[in-house]
Amino acid sequence: MPTNPIGETLLEMHYFGALKEHIAEVLGLPNLRILKPTPQREKWLGFDQGFVKSAETGLALEQTLRSFVHDSIRPLTVFRAIFLQFKVVNQRHSRRGAPDGWNVPWYAATISTDKDKDTKISQHETLTRLAQLPNTEVAYACPMLFSLEDVIAPADLSTLRQIDVRSAPNGWLTDESHKIAFQSPTSAAFWCSEPHQAKDFLLAEGLRRLPELNEEQLLIYLEKVRAIIWGRSEPSSKRQDLPSSLFIIAN
């Protein structure tokens, strides 16, 4: 049975300011957009909070993401982003459902794999599709807070475990029961029911590895394309000469 008295909305509120400041420091403020979709729109996008560097704003940006997730329409704009789906972590005092060898208490957050009547896919599948978007990081945010007193103190991002959606086992999509489990608040995360080690997403590290295409890099890529077009270089099916975020249009 759930034991955590802190609801998901309060957890989001608690960490929002600290997340915003940290992400703005790493990505920079110009064109930094914050997305917080309503529950009706969230089911089409999968995430609670999005931090996006993009020329697009608001509902237009949400529609771009929705079109990618549900219609496989790739964006015509380049952006860098992190998307977080918050999950309440409950302390478990029974070994039922725990990986072999674990002791009580252990900790778990339930993954939403129920098919939505409108989208026809689960929240988890929505997030796995979103994670295929170039230049993005998608993670489950699992706060290690377990009493209402914990949200009085200033938010400490070290208590917010962020589990990379891409590390989930293949096939965890719809109508199955799964969770993210921890033996302790600081121990390795595992996807369960059948234990499979998860990957923690380190916020600062992940943000810094999101690429930016500067003018010099763009010229290098264009030179590669020109060499292939004019026969000076053989294209290779195993080599990606252009980043997936770059679109070239000519008439």
CORMO-V119017 format. One record per helix or strand of 3 or more residues. SS is the DSSP state (helix for helix, strand for strand). FROM is the first residue (numbers start at 1). TO is the last residue. If there is no record, write none. Layout:
SS & FROM & TO
SS & FROM & TO
This chain:
helix & 8 & 27
strand & 32 & 35
helix & 39 & 45
strand & 49 & 53
helix & 58 & 71
strand & 80 & 87
strand & 90 & 92
strand & 106 & 111
helix & 123 & 130
strand & 136 & 143
helix & 148 & 151
helix & 157 & 159
strand & 160 & 164
helix & 165 & 167
strand & 178 & 182
strand & 189 & 192
helix & 203 & 209
helix & 215 & 229
